[in-house]
Amino acid sequence: MLRMLKDIQPGNPTIKLRFCLDPGDREKLLTLQQYGSVFVLLVVAYQNDEEDRQLIPLEEIFTYVGFRFPGVHQVLARLVCGDPKTVGSLLKAYSLGDYRYHVLEGDKGNQHFSDHLECVNRNSYTIDADEFSVDMPAEWFAKEPPQWLQKWANLWHKYDPIDQCEFRRRVVTAFAYKWIGAIFYLISRTALVLVVLFVSIFLGARRLQPRQLFHPWKGDIDEVWPEYRSQWKWGRHSWIFHYKDGRNGIRFWPIFVSPPVFATLVTVLSLISRHYKMGIVQLVTSILSWSLHHWTWLIIGIPAAYAGVYFTIKGINHYFARKDKPSYQARLEAQRLKREKEMLKLLSCPTATSSDVALNLNTVPFRKLPLKLYYLDTKRRWCKTFAG
């Protein structure tokens, strides 16, 4: 069985987990590795039907789980194996906490993994896995920052920050250089609304509303047309304004052959051709020739440079792989066996008296763990998650 050793500290909504295997399942693990990389699929099932998922390479041994909601929640794990890209599709989500593939079934608080997990090799089911429930009181979570600071720091972000570290990064960004983006946004949005108003009036639209000029932080630009919605439709008339209530709207010519637009375009080209003393056809040909001359080196040069680097690296790898090939393959096999032996040793479940010691990162050689685990361990001490 895949077991999870827990380190829950009162007052902290982030817990540390260590994975280990019972002695009888270690040989099964070696069999699973024949079908691809082995991962731990960790799922936190909240009471509000949302989920948090992690896909952890088994050799990392540790992980950290930061809860987003107070209450009693279920934590489940299962070994999965297969191609990393294929298994990684289990993490594809429509939005935060709403995943594309369902992996759990059952009632709230008593859920279990589905017998038909998408994108997972069926051989993964030969090893059972642990699960547990944990209670996260509301007072364990971080306190909410002031509302004015939240609005400024979270401006233009799709989701609210999950923890204090993320919020502090947003605050630093907001006061460091977000104000530059805000000024640019105000200027560009105002200019865009003016262009939309001008073009709409030029095309004959009526009942336009310029309120977006005075409320740049609210609504969308298409609110300039309160009575209309625009769409492209190929037929007798391409540019059409429709009333929102379905009544027949005002029909226009296609935008590029509309008489006023076409007349303006011809006038501009005529003025430019007179200035440069050439015909309109010659002017258009010159513009196309200039564009091709200045963009050809990008169209041809970038793929050529990429191909040169690719084949150079491939040739170097082929040279060193070919050199002393039998002993090279033997060294790779020896290194693989050594890694398997070390991993099985690290995955051994400790005794009850040594379980607290086993949850300490320092009990594992430094080079055996990725640096991100030490970062997450430090983050756990300084950054609490916010209650959703």
HUVEN-V292225 format. One record per pair of residues at least 6 apart in sequence whose ideal C-beta (glycine too) atoms are under 6 Angstrom apart, sorted by the first residue. I is the first residue (numbers start at 1). GAP is how many residues later the second one is. D is the distance in Angstrom with one decimal. If there is no record, write none. Layout:
# HUVEN-V292225
i=I gap=GAP d=D
i=I gap=GAP d=D
This chain:
# HUVEN-V292225
i=1 gap=21 d=5.1
i=1 gap=127 d=4.7
i=2 gap=77 d=5.6
i=2 gap=125 d=5.9
i=2 gap=127 d=4.2
i=3 gap=17 d=5.2
i=3 gap=127 d=4.8
i=3 gap=346 d=5.7
i=4 gap=13 d=5.0
i=4 gap=73 d=5.9
i=4 gap=126 d=4.8
i=5 gap=13 d=4.3
i=5 gap=350 d=5.6
i=5 gap=354 d=5.7
i=7 gap=9 d=3.9
i=7 gap=352 d=4.5
i=8 gap=7 d=4.9
i=11 gap=129 d=5.5
i=13 gap=54 d=4.8
i=13 gap=123 d=5.4
i=13 gap=127 d=4.8
i=13 gap=128 d=5.2
i=13 gap=372 d=5.0
i=14 gap=50 d=5.8
i=14 gap=52 d=4.3
i=14 gap=366 d=4.7
i=15 gap=50 d=5.3
i=16 gap=48 d=5.6
i=17 gap=46 d=5.3
i=18 gap=43 d=5.9
i=18 gap=44 d=5.4
i=18 gap=341 d=5.5
i=19 gap=21 d=5.8
i=19 gap=42 d=5.8
i=20 gap=327 d=5.5
i=20 gap=329 d=3.9
i=21 gap=326 d=4.7
i=25 gap=102 d=5.0
i=26 gap=318 d=5.1
i=28 gap=98 d=5.4
i=28 gap=99 d=5.5
i=32 gap=6 d=5.4
i=32 gap=49 d=4.8
i=35 gap=46 d=4.9
i=35 gap=86 d=4.8
i=35 gap=88 d=5.4
i=36 gap=45 d=5.1
i=36 gap=46 d=4.4
i=36 gap=47 d=5.4
i=37 gap=47 d=5.4
i=38 gap=20 d=4.6
i=38 gap=43 d=4.8
i=39 gap=16 d=5.1
i=39 gap=18 d=5.8
i=39 gap=41 d=5.3
i=39 gap=48 d=5.9
i=40 gap=16 d=4.6
i=40 gap=18 d=5.8
i=40 gap=37 d=5.6
i=41 gap=14 d=5.9
i=41 gap=37 d=5.1
i=41 gap=39 d=4.9
i=42 gap=12 d=4.4
i=42 gap=35 d=5.1
i=43 gap=8 d=5.9
i=43 gap=10 d=5.4
i=43 gap=33 d=4.9
i=44 gap=8 d=4.2
i=44 gap=29 d=5.9
i=44 gap=31 d=5.5
i=45 gap=6 d=5.8
i=45 gap=29 d=4.4
i=45 gap=59 d=6.0
i=45 gap=66 d=5.2
i=46 gap=23 d=5.1
i=46 gap=27 d=5.4
i=47 gap=24 d=5.0
i=50 gap=47 d=3.6
i=51 gap=46 d=5.8
i=53 gap=38 d=5.8
i=55 gap=36 d=5.8
i=56 gap=7 d=5.0
i=59 gap=284 d=5.3
i=61 gap=285 d=5.7
i=62 gap=311 d=5.3
i=64 gap=312 d=4.5
i=64 gap=316 d=5.9
i=66 gap=319 d=4.5
i=67 gap=69 d=4.9
i=68 gap=320 d=4.6
i=69 gap=319 d=4.8
i=70 gap=66 d=5.2
i=70 gap=68 d=4.0
i=70 gap=317 d=5.4
i=72 gap=61 d=5.7
i=72 gap=63 d=4.9
i=73 gap=61 d=6.0
i=74 gap=37 d=6.0
i=74 gap=59 d=5.3
i=75 gap=57 d=5.6
i=76 gap=55 d=4.4
i=77 gap=52 d=4.7
i=78 gap=35 d=5.2
i=78 gap=51 d=4.6
i=79 gap=45 d=5.3
i=79 gap=48 d=5.2
i=80 gap=7 d=5.6
i=80 gap=40 d=4.6
i=80 gap=44 d=4.8
i=81 gap=40 d=5.0
i=81 gap=43 d=5.1
i=82 gap=39 d=4.6
i=86 gap=33 d=4.9
i=87 gap=32 d=5.8
i=89 gap=30 d=5.0
i=90 gap=11 d=5.8
i=90 gap=29 d=6.0
i=92 gap=8 d=4.5
i=93 gap=6 d=4.7
i=96 gap=63 d=5.3
i=101 gap=17 d=4.4
i=103 gap=11 d=5.8
i=103 gap=14 d=5.7
i=104 gap=7 d=4.5
i=105 gap=9 d=5.0
i=106 gap=6 d=5.3
i=138 gap=249 d=5.8
i=141 gap=246 d=4.0
i=142 gap=22 d=5.2
i=142 gap=242 d=3.8
i=142 gap=244 d=5.2
i=152 gap=22 d=5.3
i=153 gap=17 d=4.2
i=153 gap=18 d=4.8
i=153 gap=21 d=4.8
i=161 gap=6 d=4.0
i=162 gap=223 d=5.7
i=163 gap=220 d=4.7
i=163 gap=222 d=4.5
i=164 gap=219 d=4.3
i=164 gap=220 d=5.7
i=165 gap=214 d=5.7
i=165 gap=218 d=3.8
i=186 gap=30 d=5.6
i=189 gap=27 d=5.0
i=193 gap=19 d=4.9
i=193 gap=20 d=5.5
i=196 gap=28 d=5.4
i=197 gap=11 d=5.9
i=200 gap=8 d=5.8
i=203 gap=49 d=5.7
i=205 gap=36 d=5.9
i=207 gap=20 d=4.7
i=208 gap=16 d=5.6
i=209 gap=17 d=5.0
i=212 gap=11 d=5.8
i=212 gap=12 d=5.9
i=227 gap=16 d=6.0
i=228 gap=13 d=4.4
i=229 gap=13 d=5.8
i=230 gap=11 d=5.9
i=233 gap=7 d=5.7
i=237 gap=14 d=4.6
i=238 gap=16 d=3.7
i=239 gap=13 d=4.4
i=239 gap=15 d=5.9
i=239 gap=16 d=4.8
i=240 gap=11 d=5.7
i=241 gap=8 d=4.5
i=241 gap=9 d=5.2
i=242 gap=7 d=4.2
i=243 gap=6 d=5.2
i=269 gap=11 d=5.1
i=273 gap=7 d=5.1
i=273 gap=10 d=4.5
i=350 gap=8 d=4.1
i=357 gap=6 d=5.9
i=361 gap=16 d=5.8
